[in-house]
Amino acid sequence: MINIEKGTCADIAGPSWSRPESVAGIGEDAATGFRAGLHRARSWRVPPNWSAMDWHEELHGVALAAAWQAEQDHDPSWEVPMAGFVFVRVEARALTRFRQEWRYALRITSDATEIIETHAGADAAPHSAGAAFEYLDGAFGRLPELERWLLDQLFWHRRTEAGIAAELHISQPAVSKRKRSALLRLRALL
């Protein structure tokens, strides 16, 4: 655990980049915020397209760049402690990088799944459309009555959200929320 007040990271085991000497080039207060932000970011789940060691090295580089930039941007007249300012900047930059990598990993994973399914589908026996329809119909039948009616009106009768909202005397965004909730529930049932 990092002690922000003392600026130590003695309890963190890991490669040399997690040790205090790796924050050369920034002041001690900035180094304290850097260590705390890096510690928080390292607790997040590693994206599936990275090894843990490579991901932690990537985070270290991103965090160090953010700490250096934050130290340059910090204005003492703001009366914000340097360590806290750097911590927020490091955490924000690491979170941005984390989200980028997870978006990429999820896109690549879904693309790979499509390729695998396409190749497997060539050899596999074709599924009947009737069986798929029965499966969907079974899940649809387990939805609450209002959600079934709403999805039926929107997708089979091609009514607009605004038209349904007027009929139910609610707002169109409320209909949109109910539709999203119903679709999420249906997906969970599948």
One Martini backbone bead per residue (centre of mass of N, CA, C, O) as a GRO file, in nm:
protein
  190
    1MET     BB    1   0.098   0.035   0.021
    2ILE     BB    2   0.049   0.369  -0.021
    3ASN     BB    3   0.199   0.661   0.120
    4ILE     BB    4   0.131   0.979   0.047
    5GLU     BB    5   0.274   1.145   0.267
    6LYS     BB    6   0.564   0.989   0.235
    7GLY     BB    7   0.621   0.854  -0.056
    8THR     BB    8   0.592   0.539  -0.049
    9CYS     BB    9   0.671   0.184  -0.190
   10ALA     BB   10   0.767  -0.067  -0.010
   11ASP     BB   11   0.502  -0.269  -0.037
   12ILE     BB   12   0.573  -0.290  -0.340
   13ALA     BB   13   0.586  -0.538  -0.554
   14GLY     BB   14   0.832  -0.550  -0.820
   15PRO     BB   15   0.960  -0.399  -1.050
   16SER     BB   16   1.177  -0.137  -1.087
   17TRP     BB   17   0.950   0.076  -1.184
   18SER     BB   18   0.813   0.082  -0.877
   19ARG     BB   19   1.042   0.248  -0.788
   20PRO     BB   20   1.157   0.559  -0.694
   21GLU     BB   21   1.398   0.585  -0.914
   22SER     BB   22   1.179   0.600  -1.167
   23VAL     BB   23   1.115   0.937  -1.101
   24ALA     BB   24   1.294   1.087  -1.265
   25GLY     BB   25   1.224   1.445  -1.331
   26ILE     BB   26   1.061   1.475  -1.066
   27GLY     BB   27   0.926   1.573  -0.799
   28GLU     BB   28   0.833   1.461  -0.491
   29ASP     BB   29   0.531   1.536  -0.506
   30ALA     BB   30   0.486   1.413  -0.786
   31ALA     BB   31   0.583   1.126  -0.711
   32THR     BB   32   0.357   1.068  -0.514
   33GLY     BB   33   0.123   1.089  -0.720
   34PHE     BB   34   0.234   0.881  -0.915
   35ARG     BB   35   0.234   0.632  -0.728
   36ALA     BB   36  -0.068   0.639  -0.658
   37GLY     BB   37  -0.177   0.622  -0.951
   38LEU     BB   38  -0.029   0.361  -1.031
   39HIS     BB   39  -0.147   0.182  -0.814
   40ARG     BB   40  -0.437   0.205  -0.905
   41ALA     BB   41  -0.398   0.109  -1.205
   42ARG     BB   42  -0.276  -0.178  -1.123
   43SER     BB   43  -0.566  -0.283  -1.008
   44TRP     BB   44  -0.654  -0.329  -1.277
   45ARG     BB   45  -0.750  -0.498  -1.535
   46VAL     BB   46  -0.606  -0.681  -1.773
   47PRO     BB   47  -0.587  -0.683  -2.085
   48PRO     BB   48  -0.607  -0.956  -2.308
   49ASN     BB   49  -0.368  -0.826  -2.512
   50TRP     BB   50  -0.192  -0.847  -2.243
   51SER     BB   51   0.055  -0.859  -2.041
   52ALA     BB   52   0.121  -0.775  -1.728
   53MET     BB   53   0.403  -0.653  -1.769
   54ASP     BB   54   0.343  -0.479  -2.020
   55TRP     BB   55   0.109  -0.317  -1.897
   56HIS     BB   56   0.274  -0.191  -1.661
   57GLU     BB   57   0.473  -0.045  -1.844
   58GLU     BB   58   0.266   0.126  -1.990
   59LEU     BB   59   0.154   0.267  -1.739
   60HIS     BB   60   0.418   0.394  -1.653
   61GLY     BB   61   0.453   0.577  -1.901
   62VAL     BB   62   0.184   0.726  -1.882
   63ALA     BB   63   0.219   0.829  -1.588
   64LEU     BB   64   0.484   0.985  -1.625
   65ALA     BB   65   0.380   1.181  -1.839
   66ALA     BB   66   0.149   1.295  -1.665
   67ALA     BB   67   0.325   1.398  -1.431
   68TRP     BB   68   0.497   1.593  -1.590
   69GLN     BB   69   0.264   1.763  -1.705
   70ALA     BB   70   0.139   1.840  -1.432
   71GLU     BB   71   0.386   1.990  -1.323
   72GLN     BB   72   0.378   2.206  -1.550
   73ASP     BB   73   0.063   2.295  -1.496
   74HIS     BB   74   0.105   2.380  -1.220
   75ASP     BB   75  -0.053   2.616  -0.986
   76PRO     BB   76  -0.007   2.753  -0.675
   77SER     BB   77  -0.263   2.952  -0.680
   78TRP     BB   78  -0.479   2.708  -0.650
   79GLU     BB   79  -0.430   2.542  -0.383
   80VAL     BB   80  -0.307   2.265  -0.488
   81PRO     BB   81  -0.174   1.986  -0.436
   82MET     BB   82   0.056   1.826  -0.615
   83ALA     BB   83  -0.011   1.528  -0.553
   84GLY     BB   84  -0.316   1.548  -0.623
   85PHE     BB   85  -0.290   1.656  -0.911
   86VAL     BB   86  -0.122   1.421  -1.022
   87PHE     BB   87  -0.307   1.189  -0.949
   88VAL     BB   88  -0.547   1.273  -1.129
   89ARG     BB   89  -0.391   1.275  -1.398
   90VAL     BB   90  -0.288   0.986  -1.392
   91GLU     BB   91  -0.560   0.844  -1.367
   92ALA     BB   92  -0.689   0.961  -1.623
   93ARG     BB   93  -0.479   0.860  -1.829
   94ALA     BB   94  -0.498   0.558  -1.753
   95LEU     BB   95  -0.804   0.530  -1.810
   96THR     BB   96  -0.791   0.598  -2.107
   97ARG     BB   97  -0.602   0.366  -2.186
   98PHE     BB   98  -0.775   0.137  -2.076
   99ARG     BB   99  -1.020   0.189  -2.261
  100GLN     BB  100  -0.879   0.158  -2.531
  101GLU     BB  101  -0.788  -0.139  -2.491
  102TRP     BB  102  -1.071  -0.260  -2.442
  103ARG     BB  103  -1.195  -0.180  -2.709
  104TYR     BB  104  -0.995  -0.332  -2.881
  105ALA     BB  105  -1.032  -0.614  -2.757
  106LEU     BB  106  -1.336  -0.639  -2.820
  107ARG     BB  107  -1.314  -0.607  -3.125
  108ILE     BB  108  -1.116  -0.839  -3.181
  109THR     BB  109  -1.283  -1.062  -3.048
  110SER     BB  110  -1.534  -1.034  -3.234
  111ASP     BB  111  -1.380  -1.081  -3.497
  112ALA     BB  112  -1.269  -1.363  -3.422
  113THR     BB  113  -1.543  -1.495  -3.376
  114GLU     BB  114  -1.646  -1.460  -3.665
  115ILE     BB  115  -1.426  -1.626  -3.801
  116ILE     BB  116  -1.470  -1.888  -3.648
  117GLU     BB  117  -1.772  -1.919  -3.718
  118THR     BB  118  -1.734  -1.928  -4.024
  119HIS     BB  119  -1.552  -2.180  -4.031
  120ALA     BB  120  -1.739  -2.365  -3.865
  121GLY     BB  121  -1.995  -2.332  -4.048
  122ALA     BB  122  -1.888  -2.492  -4.296
  123ASP     BB  123  -1.885  -2.777  -4.123
  124ALA     BB  124  -2.141  -2.739  -4.001
  125ALA     BB  125  -2.451  -2.778  -3.925
  126PRO     BB  126  -2.732  -2.645  -4.002
  127HIS     BB  127  -2.952  -2.422  -3.879
  128SER     BB  128  -3.264  -2.371  -3.804
  129ALA     BB  129  -3.491  -2.119  -3.811
  130GLY     BB  130  -3.703  -2.247  -3.626
  131ALA     BB  131  -3.522  -2.290  -3.376
  132ALA     BB  132  -3.446  -1.994  -3.336
  133PHE     BB  133  -3.735  -1.888  -3.306
  134GLU     BB  134  -3.812  -2.059  -3.057
  135TYR     BB  135  -3.595  -1.946  -2.871
  136LEU     BB  136  -3.685  -1.650  -2.888
  137ASP     BB  137  -3.983  -1.694  -2.807
  138GLY     BB  138  -3.922  -1.804  -2.523
  139ALA     BB  139  -3.781  -1.549  -2.417
  140PHE     BB  140  -4.010  -1.350  -2.484
  141GLY     BB  141  -4.226  -1.497  -2.294
  142ARG     BB  142  -4.052  -1.410  -2.020
  143LEU     BB  143  -4.148  -1.141  -2.039
  144PRO     BB  144  -4.302  -0.887  -1.954
  145GLU     BB  145  -4.585  -0.760  -2.081
  146LEU     BB  146  -4.490  -0.466  -2.143
  147GLU     BB  147  -4.230  -0.547  -2.296
  148ARG     BB  148  -4.362  -0.714  -2.515
  149TRP     BB  149  -4.543  -0.491  -2.626
  150LEU     BB  150  -4.322  -0.288  -2.695
  151LEU     BB  151  -4.158  -0.465  -2.893
  152ASP     BB  152  -4.390  -0.529  -3.080
  153GLN     BB  153  -4.451  -0.235  -3.167
  154LEU     BB  154  -4.162  -0.160  -3.269
  155PHE     BB  155  -4.085  -0.431  -3.459
  156TRP     BB  156  -4.368  -0.537  -3.589
  157HIS     BB  157  -4.540  -0.247  -3.614
  158ARG     BB  158  -4.353   0.010  -3.651
  159ARG     BB  159  -4.342   0.198  -3.417
  160THR     BB  160  -4.294   0.478  -3.247
  161GLU     BB  161  -4.188   0.620  -2.963
  162ALA     BB  162  -4.375   0.867  -2.974
  163GLY     BB  163  -4.644   0.711  -3.013
  164ILE     BB  164  -4.625   0.548  -2.750
  165ALA     BB  165  -4.597   0.787  -2.557
  166ALA     BB  166  -4.876   0.907  -2.617
  167GLU     BB  167  -5.041   0.655  -2.529
  168LEU     BB  168  -4.893   0.645  -2.226
  169HIS     BB  169  -4.821   0.930  -2.113
  170ILE     BB  170  -4.513   0.970  -2.201
  171SER     BB  171  -4.199   0.994  -2.273
  172GLN     BB  172  -3.972   0.915  -2.508
  173PRO     BB  173  -3.729   0.851  -2.317
  174ALA     BB  174  -3.891   0.642  -2.154
  175VAL     BB  175  -3.928   0.444  -2.386
  176SER     BB  176  -3.629   0.403  -2.443
  177LYS     BB  177  -3.560   0.283  -2.166
  178ARG     BB  178  -3.755   0.043  -2.182
  179LYS     BB  179  -3.634  -0.082  -2.434
  180ARG     BB  180  -3.351  -0.127  -2.326
  181SER     BB  181  -3.436  -0.304  -2.088
  182ALA     BB  182  -3.576  -0.525  -2.257
  183LEU     BB  183  -3.326  -0.604  -2.428
  184LEU     BB  184  -3.148  -0.684  -2.190
  185ARG     BB  185  -3.334  -0.903  -2.082
  186LEU     BB  186  -3.341  -1.073  -2.339
  187ARG     BB  187  -3.039  -1.126  -2.353
  188ALA     BB  188  -3.024  -1.274  -2.078
  189LEU     BB  189  -3.223  -1.508  -2.172
  190LEU     BB  190  -3.018  -1.603  -2.405
   0.00000   0.00000   0.00000
